[in-house]
Amino acid sequence: MKTDDYYFSPIIPDLKRNLDEIKRISGGSSDLLVNEFVSGGIKCALLCCEGMLSTSTITELILAPITKIEAKRDSHELFSHIQNNLLLSIDRLRAENYGDLFRTLNSGFAVLIAEEMDAALCFGVQGYAVRGIDEPSGEANIMGAHEGFVEVVRTNMSLIRRRLKSPFLVMKLFVKGDKSQTDVCICYMRDRVPKKLLEEIHASLDRMELESILSTGYVRPFVESCSFELFSSTGTTERPDVLCSKLIEGRVALLIDGVPFAIVIPRLFCESFQTLDDYAFKPYYSTFIRWIKYGAFIISVLLPSVYVAVAMYHPELLNSTLLMILTEEEANAPFSLITEAFGVLIMYEIIREAGIRLPKPVGGAVSIVSGLIIGDAAVNSGLISTPLLTISAIAVISGYVAPELNPAMTILRFAFLAAGGLLGLFGISLLACAALVNICATEDYGFPYTAPISPFRARGMRDTAIRTGFRKMQSGGFTVEEYHE
């Protein structure tokens, strides 16, 4: 028998053979606990997975009531009595095969099997250790809530339900991953989401055949376009309030058990520059901050390449004072300007990766070593010019205003640097046209990634180019349905 054949194998009605088969399938795993007892004069066994459930709950709500059941004629009458007359658990399932039995067992359910029964009763008594609800690490805010998603999907579902108490909010659980048997929840507002979008997402998920799902990166490629995209047409968030705002706009969200991030389908380019704090401040200040973010994005991608292109091919664009400063600094550097630029940016990526992967107590030392020793020593020794180091630092820091776009911005920064170093401003212009064409052509299930800029919608610009006050926005909010082709 293959290792996966047990999924659809019916449960054996003989208790001893049934237990032997369960132990065989589990491979004698030490965390499988089997408790045999008699209930109503019938031999039974209660199965559970150690560390996945609450001992006090299973003792008080399951074992105590079941062991006090009076004598029954057969197992069918016993199971009927438990299902119809006893409320042992709010979350109750019935497993007809070993695949369902092990999936519920490994999800923290207590499983009851009995002599002469070809089914099992499953009771939700989960009590495994979980991380408490805490402030999101990557989407900090000033005025909004300080709750973030956790690793337990049902807790995340409750965080959404607390904010959207509408009966139109639909959350459906299903299982994906042949080996991991991961719970995935699809969330949407059934009065807002386009039906065609929902059908296409379900079709994409049906085509997903994975052995395990351990992060959002396992799922996102299956719900995105197969064509090459510079920026991802789906987004992620670890904030329940942000996700609720997307659901109200007609988006679809995916929650994955074990992952504290939700996938938002579809995502727009302009949303990377919007935060919840934008709606807590006055519109004029929020508009000012939003335009700073747009400018920071352009600076992060283009500043090093423009500096190199102008210094190497178009020095006439600089005034005499600035030109003399750059000439004096670069004259003492032993490497070409483009080599210096690539070296500085690559060194930063190495430092950033080291700071992320190292333990937190040691990660701080990386910043000290890189900033005080490497940076200062490189400038004083003449290996790197001060203007280039300043330009690179400004570009890198500017990339943090849109964390969701940072991976693509990093690659684009190197690509534009190569184009500017080889062909000057002409090369930057060519690459910029190619990037714009790719971004404008990006869409997910018929929704343009660049909406509402392209195709242009005047109403959508009220929360894109500027941040209009809520008195005007309440007359008609943004929805993705109007962009659906």
C-alpha positions as CSV (number, residue, x, y, z in Angstrom):
1,M,0.0,0.0,0.0
2,K,1.3,3.5,-0.9
3,T,1.7,6.0,1.9
4,D,-1.2,8.1,0.7
5,D,-3.7,5.2,0.1
6,Y,-5.2,5.5,3.6
7,Y,-6.8,8.8,2.8
8,F,-10.0,7.2,1.4
9,S,-9.8,3.9,3.2
10,P,-13.0,3.3,5.3
11,I,-12.7,2.9,9.0
12,I,-12.6,-0.8,10.1
13,P,-15.6,-1.6,12.4
14,D,-13.6,-4.0,14.5
15,L,-12.1,-2.0,17.4
16,K,-8.8,-4.0,17.8
17,R,-8.1,-4.1,14.1
18,N,-9.1,-0.5,13.9
19,L,-6.5,0.5,16.5
20,D,-3.9,-1.6,14.9
21,E,-4.5,0.1,11.5
22,I,-4.3,3.5,13.2
23,K,-1.0,2.7,14.8
24,R,0.3,1.3,11.5
25,I,-0.6,4.4,9.6
26,S,0.9,6.6,12.3
27,G,4.1,4.6,12.3
28,G,4.0,4.2,16.1
29,S,4.3,7.9,16.6
30,S,4.9,8.7,20.3
31,D,2.5,11.6,20.4
32,L,-0.5,9.5,19.5
33,L,-2.4,8.8,22.7
34,V,-4.9,5.9,22.8
35,N,-7.3,5.6,25.8
36,E,-9.4,2.5,25.8
37,F,-12.5,2.4,28.0
38,V,-16.1,1.1,28.2
39,S,-19.1,3.4,27.6
40,G,-22.7,2.2,27.8
41,G,-21.4,-1.4,28.0
42,I,-19.5,-1.0,24.6
43,K,-15.8,-1.0,24.1
44,C,-14.5,2.4,22.9
45,A,-11.3,4.2,22.5
46,L,-10.5,7.9,22.6
47,L,-7.6,9.1,20.5
48,C,-5.8,12.4,20.8
49,C,-2.5,14.0,19.8
50,E,-0.3,15.0,22.8
51,G,0.3,18.7,23.1
52,M,-2.5,19.6,20.7
53,L,-5.5,19.7,23.1
54,S,-6.5,20.9,26.6
55,T,-6.2,18.1,29.2
56,S,-8.7,19.7,31.5
57,T,-11.3,20.3,28.7
58,I,-11.1,16.8,27.4
59,T,-11.4,15.3,30.9
60,E,-14.4,17.5,32.0
61,L,-16.3,17.8,28.8
62,I,-15.6,14.5,27.0
63,L,-14.4,11.7,29.3
64,A,-16.6,12.4,32.3
65,P,-19.9,12.5,30.4
66,I,-19.1,9.6,28.1
67,T,-18.1,7.2,30.9
68,K,-21.4,7.9,32.7
69,I,-23.6,6.9,29.8
70,E,-26.0,4.1,30.8
71,A,-26.0,0.7,29.0
72,K,-26.9,0.8,25.3
73,R,-28.0,-2.0,22.9
74,D,-25.2,-1.4,20.4
75,S,-22.7,1.0,19.1
76,H,-25.1,2.8,16.8
77,E,-27.4,3.6,19.6
78,L,-24.4,4.8,21.7
79,F,-23.2,7.2,18.9
80,S,-26.8,8.4,18.3
81,H,-27.1,9.2,22.0
82,I,-23.8,11.1,22.0
83,Q,-24.7,13.1,18.9
84,N,-28.3,13.9,19.8
85,N,-28.4,14.1,23.6
86,L,-24.9,15.3,24.6
87,L,-23.2,18.6,23.8
88,L,-19.7,17.5,24.4
89,S,-18.2,20.1,22.0
90,I,-19.3,23.0,19.9
91,D,-17.1,21.9,17.0
92,R,-18.2,18.3,16.2
93,L,-17.3,16.3,13.1
94,R,-17.9,12.8,11.8
95,A,-15.0,11.0,10.1
96,E,-15.9,8.2,7.7
97,N,-12.3,7.4,6.5
98,Y,-8.8,7.4,7.9
99,G,-7.8,10.5,6.0
100,D,-10.5,12.6,7.8
101,L,-9.7,10.8,11.1
102,F,-6.0,11.8,11.0
103,R,-6.6,15.3,9.7
104,T,-8.9,16.1,12.6
105,L,-6.7,14.2,15.1
106,N,-3.7,16.2,14.1
107,S,-5.7,19.4,14.3
108,G,-6.3,19.0,18.0
109,F,-9.6,17.1,18.0
110,A,-10.4,14.2,20.3
111,V,-11.5,11.2,18.2
112,L,-13.9,8.6,19.6
113,I,-14.1,5.2,18.0
114,A,-16.1,2.2,19.1
115,E,-16.7,-1.5,18.5
116,E,-18.7,-2.3,15.4
117,M,-18.7,1.3,14.2
118,D,-17.3,2.2,10.7
119,A,-17.1,6.0,11.6
120,A,-15.5,8.1,14.3
121,L,-16.8,11.1,16.2
122,C,-14.5,14.1,16.5
123,F,-14.7,16.8,19.2
124,G,-12.9,20.1,19.0
125,V,-10.9,20.5,22.3
126,Q,-7.9,22.3,20.9
127,G,-5.5,23.6,23.5
128,Y,-2.1,23.8,21.9
129,A,0.3,26.7,22.7
130,V,-0.1,29.7,20.5
131,R,1.4,33.2,20.2
132,G,-0.7,35.9,21.7
133,I,-2.2,38.7,19.6
134,D,0.4,41.3,19.3
135,E,1.2,44.5,17.3
136,P,2.2,43.8,13.7
137,S,5.9,43.9,13.1
138,G,5.9,45.2,9.6
139,E,2.8,47.5,9.4
140,A,3.1,49.8,12.4
141,N,0.7,52.7,12.8
142,I,0.1,55.6,15.2
143,M,-3.7,56.0,15.4
144,G,-5.0,52.6,14.4
145,A,-5.5,49.4,16.2
146,H,-2.4,47.5,17.5
147,E,-3.7,44.0,16.7
148,G,-2.1,41.7,14.2
149,F,-2.8,38.3,12.8
150,V,-1.4,35.2,14.5
151,E,-0.5,31.7,13.3
152,V,-3.9,30.1,14.2
153,V,-6.4,30.5,11.3
154,R,-9.5,30.4,13.5
155,T,-8.2,33.2,15.7
156,N,-7.6,35.3,12.6
157,M,-11.1,34.6,11.4
158,S,-12.4,35.9,14.8
159,L,-10.4,39.1,14.4
160,I,-12.1,39.7,11.1
161,R,-15.5,38.9,12.4
162,R,-15.2,41.3,15.3
163,R,-14.7,44.1,12.8
164,L,-17.2,43.0,10.2
165,K,-20.3,41.8,11.9
166,S,-22.3,41.8,8.7
167,P,-24.0,38.5,7.7
168,F,-22.7,39.1,4.2
169,L,-19.2,38.3,5.3
170,V,-18.4,34.7,4.2
171,M,-15.5,32.7,5.5
172,K,-15.1,29.2,4.1
173,L,-12.5,26.7,5.3
174,F,-11.0,24.0,3.0
175,V,-7.9,21.8,3.2
176,K,-4.8,22.0,0.9
177,G,-1.5,20.2,0.9
178,D,-1.3,16.4,0.5
179,K,1.1,16.1,3.4
180,S,0.6,19.2,5.5
181,Q,-3.3,19.1,5.3
182,T,-3.3,22.8,5.9
183,D,-6.5,24.7,6.6
184,V,-7.0,27.6,4.2
185,C,-9.8,30.1,4.6
186,I,-11.3,32.2,1.8
187,C,-13.0,35.4,2.9
188,Y,-15.2,37.8,1.0
189,M,-18.3,40.0,1.2
190,R,-20.8,38.2,-0.9
191,D,-22.7,41.4,-1.7
192,R,-19.5,43.2,-2.9
193,V,-17.3,40.7,-4.6
194,P,-17.8,40.0,-8.3
195,K,-19.0,36.5,-8.9
196,K,-16.7,35.9,-11.8
197,L,-13.7,36.9,-9.6
198,L,-14.7,34.4,-7.0
199,E,-15.2,31.6,-9.5
200,E,-11.8,32.2,-11.1
201,I,-10.1,32.2,-7.7
202,H,-11.7,28.9,-6.8
203,A,-10.6,27.5,-10.1
204,S,-7.0,28.6,-9.5
205,L,-7.0,27.1,-6.1
206,D,-8.4,23.8,-7.5
207,R,-5.4,23.6,-9.8
208,M,-3.0,23.9,-6.9
209,E,-1.5,20.6,-6.0
210,L,1.1,20.9,-3.3
211,E,2.5,18.6,-0.7
212,S,2.7,21.3,1.9
213,I,1.8,25.0,2.5
214,L,4.1,26.7,4.9
215,S,3.9,30.3,3.8
216,T,2.0,32.7,1.6
217,G,4.7,32.3,-1.1
218,Y,3.4,28.7,-1.7
219,V,-0.1,30.0,-2.7
220,R,0.5,33.4,-4.3
221,P,1.9,32.1,-7.6
222,F,-1.3,30.1,-8.2
223,V,-3.6,33.1,-7.8
224,E,-1.4,35.4,-9.9
225,S,-1.0,35.7,-13.7
226,C,1.5,33.3,-15.3
227,S,3.1,36.1,-17.3
228,F,6.2,37.9,-16.1
229,E,5.4,40.7,-13.6
230,L,7.8,43.2,-12.0
231,F,5.4,43.7,-9.1
232,S,3.1,41.2,-7.6
233,S,-0.6,41.6,-8.4
234,T,-1.5,40.1,-5.0
235,G,-0.7,41.6,-1.7
236,T,-0.2,40.6,1.9
237,T,-1.2,42.2,5.2
238,E,-0.9,41.2,8.8
239,R,-3.5,43.8,10.0
240,P,-7.1,42.7,10.4
241,D,-8.4,46.3,10.0
242,V,-6.6,46.7,6.7
243,L,-7.9,43.4,5.4
244,C,-11.5,44.4,6.4
245,S,-11.2,47.6,4.4
246,K,-10.2,45.5,1.3
247,L,-13.1,43.1,1.8
248,I,-15.5,46.0,1.8
249,E,-14.0,47.1,-1.5
250,G,-14.9,43.8,-3.0
251,R,-11.6,42.0,-2.7
252,V,-11.0,38.3,-1.7
253,A,-8.7,37.3,1.1
254,L,-7.0,34.0,1.8
255,L,-6.0,33.0,5.4
256,I,-3.5,30.1,5.8
257,D,-3.2,28.2,9.1
258,G,0.3,28.7,10.6
259,V,0.9,32.0,8.7
260,P,0.3,35.4,10.3
261,F,-0.3,37.1,6.9
262,A,-3.4,37.3,4.7
263,I,-3.3,37.3,1.0
264,V,-5.4,40.0,-0.7
265,I,-6.7,39.5,-4.3
266,P,-6.3,41.6,-6.3
267,R,-3.9,44.3,-5.2
268,L,-3.3,47.7,-6.8
269,F,0.0,49.6,-7.2
270,C,-1.3,52.7,-5.5
271,E,-2.2,50.7,-2.3
272,S,1.5,50.3,-1.5
273,F,1.6,54.0,-0.6
274,Q,-1.5,54.0,1.5
275,T,-1.6,53.3,5.3
276,L,-4.4,53.3,7.8
277,D,-2.9,56.4,9.4
278,D,-3.7,58.3,6.2
279,Y,-7.4,58.3,7.3
280,A,-6.6,59.4,10.9
281,F,-5.1,62.7,10.0
282,K,-6.3,65.8,8.1
283,P,-6.6,65.3,4.4
284,Y,-4.0,67.9,3.5
285,Y,-1.4,66.3,5.8
286,S,-2.2,62.8,4.4
287,T,-1.9,64.1,0.9
288,F,1.5,65.6,1.7
289,I,2.8,62.4,3.2
290,R,1.4,60.3,0.3
291,W,3.3,62.5,-2.3
292,I,6.4,62.1,-0.2
293,K,6.1,58.4,-0.6
294,Y,5.6,58.6,-4.3
295,G,8.7,60.8,-4.6
296,A,10.7,58.4,-2.3
297,F,9.7,55.5,-4.6
298,I,11.2,57.3,-7.6
299,I,14.3,58.3,-5.7
300,S,14.9,54.8,-4.5
301,V,14.7,53.3,-8.0
302,L,16.4,56.1,-10.1
303,L,18.7,58.2,-7.9
304,P,21.9,56.0,-8.1
305,S,21.4,55.4,-11.9
306,V,20.8,59.1,-12.6
307,Y,23.8,60.1,-10.6
308,V,26.1,57.7,-12.4
309,A,24.6,58.6,-15.9
310,V,25.0,62.3,-15.3
311,A,28.5,62.1,-13.9
312,M,29.7,59.8,-16.7
313,Y,27.9,61.0,-19.8
314,H,26.1,64.3,-19.1
315,P,28.3,66.5,-16.8
316,E,26.9,69.6,-18.5
317,L,23.7,69.1,-16.5
318,L,25.6,69.9,-13.3
319,N,26.5,73.4,-12.1
320,S,30.1,74.3,-11.9
321,T,30.4,74.0,-8.1
322,L,28.8,70.6,-7.9
323,L,30.8,69.4,-10.8
324,M,34.1,70.4,-9.2
325,I,33.1,68.6,-5.9
326,L,32.2,65.4,-7.8
327,T,35.4,65.6,-9.9
328,E,37.6,66.1,-6.9
329,E,36.0,63.2,-5.0
330,E,36.0,60.7,-7.9
331,A,39.5,61.6,-8.9
332,N,40.9,59.9,-5.8
333,A,38.7,56.8,-6.1
334,P,40.6,53.7,-7.5
335,F,37.5,52.2,-9.2
336,S,35.1,53.4,-11.9
337,L,32.0,55.2,-10.8
338,I,29.6,52.3,-11.9
339,T,31.8,49.8,-10.1
340,E,31.7,51.8,-6.9
341,A,27.9,52.1,-7.2
342,F,27.4,48.4,-7.6
343,G,29.8,47.6,-4.8
344,V,28.1,49.9,-2.4
345,L,24.6,48.6,-3.2
346,I,25.7,45.0,-3.0
347,M,27.4,45.6,0.3
348,Y,24.3,47.1,1.7
349,E,22.2,44.1,0.6
350,I,24.7,41.8,2.3
351,I,24.6,43.9,5.5
352,R,20.8,44.0,5.4
353,E,20.5,40.2,5.0
354,A,23.0,39.5,7.8
355,G,21.0,41.8,10.1
356,I,17.8,40.0,9.4
357,R,19.1,36.5,9.7
358,L,21.3,36.9,12.7
359,P,19.8,36.6,16.2
360,K,18.5,40.0,17.5
361,P,21.2,40.5,20.2
362,V,23.9,40.0,17.5
363,G,22.0,41.8,14.7
364,G,22.6,45.2,16.3
365,A,26.3,44.6,16.1
366,V,26.1,44.3,12.4
367,S,24.8,47.9,12.1
368,I,27.6,49.2,14.3
369,V,30.3,47.3,12.3
370,S,28.9,48.3,8.9
371,G,28.1,51.9,9.8
372,L,31.1,52.9,12.0
373,I,33.8,50.6,10.7
374,I,33.1,49.6,7.1
375,G,31.5,52.8,5.9
376,D,33.8,55.3,7.7
377,A,36.9,53.3,6.8
378,A,35.9,52.9,3.1
379,V,35.5,56.7,2.8
380,N,38.6,57.7,4.7
381,S,40.7,55.2,2.7
382,G,39.5,56.5,-0.6
383,L,37.9,53.3,-1.8
384,I,34.5,55.0,-2.1
385,S,33.6,58.6,-2.7
386,T,31.5,60.4,-0.2
387,P,28.9,61.7,-2.7
388,L,28.3,58.2,-4.0
389,L,27.9,56.7,-0.5
390,T,25.4,59.5,0.3
391,I,23.4,58.9,-2.9
392,S,23.2,55.2,-2.3
393,A,22.2,55.6,1.4
394,I,19.4,58.0,0.4
395,A,18.1,55.6,-2.3
396,V,18.1,52.6,0.1
397,I,16.4,54.5,2.9
398,S,13.8,55.8,0.5
399,G,12.9,52.2,-0.4
400,Y,11.5,51.6,3.1
401,V,8.5,53.8,2.5
402,A,6.8,51.0,0.6
403,P,8.0,47.7,2.2
404,E,5.6,45.7,-0.1
405,L,7.5,46.9,-3.2
406,N,11.0,46.7,-1.7
407,P,12.1,43.4,-3.4
408,A,11.1,44.7,-6.8
409,M,12.6,48.1,-6.1
410,T,15.9,46.5,-5.2
411,I,16.2,44.7,-8.5
412,L,15.0,47.7,-10.5
413,R,17.7,49.8,-8.7
414,F,20.4,47.5,-10.0
415,A,18.8,47.3,-13.5
416,F,18.6,51.1,-13.9
417,L,22.1,51.5,-12.6
418,A,23.4,49.1,-15.3
419,A,21.4,50.9,-18.0
420,G,22.6,54.3,-16.8
421,G,26.2,53.2,-16.6
422,L,26.1,51.7,-20.1
423,L,23.9,54.1,-22.1
424,G,23.4,57.2,-19.8
425,L,20.1,58.9,-19.5
426,F,19.0,57.3,-22.8
427,G,19.4,53.8,-21.3
428,I,17.4,54.9,-18.2
429,S,14.6,56.2,-20.4
430,L,14.5,53.0,-22.4
431,L,14.3,50.8,-19.3
432,A,11.8,53.1,-17.7
433,C,9.5,52.7,-20.8
434,A,9.8,48.9,-20.6
435,A,9.1,48.9,-16.9
436,L,6.0,51.1,-17.4
437,V,4.7,48.9,-20.1
438,N,5.1,45.8,-17.9
439,I,3.4,47.5,-14.9
440,C,0.5,48.8,-17.0
441,A,0.1,45.3,-18.6
442,T,-0.1,43.6,-15.2
443,E,-3.5,42.5,-14.2
444,D,-5.0,39.8,-12.1
445,Y,-8.4,38.2,-13.1
446,G,-9.1,41.2,-15.3
447,F,-8.3,43.8,-12.7
448,P,-5.6,46.3,-13.9
449,Y,-2.7,46.7,-11.4
450,T,-2.4,50.4,-12.2
451,A,-6.1,51.3,-11.5
452,P,-7.4,53.9,-11.0
453,I,-4.6,55.7,-12.9
454,S,-4.8,53.4,-15.9
455,P,-7.5,53.0,-16.9
456,F,-8.2,56.4,-15.5
457,R,-11.1,56.9,-13.1
458,A,-11.7,60.4,-11.7
459,R,-13.6,59.0,-8.7
460,G,-10.7,56.7,-7.8
461,M,-8.2,59.6,-7.8
462,R,-9.9,61.0,-4.7
463,D,-7.9,58.4,-2.7
464,T,-4.9,58.1,-5.0
465,A,-3.5,61.4,-6.1
466,I,-4.9,63.0,-3.0
467,R,-6.7,61.9,0.2
468,T,-10.2,63.4,0.1
469,G,-12.2,63.9,3.3
470,F,-14.7,61.3,4.4
471,R,-17.6,63.7,3.8
472,K,-16.9,63.5,0.1
473,M,-15.7,59.8,0.1
474,Q,-18.9,58.6,1.7
475,S,-20.9,59.4,-1.4
476,G,-19.4,56.4,-3.2
477,G,-16.4,54.4,-2.2
478,F,-13.9,52.6,-4.4
479,T,-14.8,49.1,-5.5
480,V,-12.8,46.9,-7.8
481,E,-15.9,45.7,-9.6
482,E,-16.0,48.8,-11.9
483,Y,-12.6,47.8,-13.3
484,H,-13.5,44.2,-14.1
485,E,-13.4,43.5,-17.8
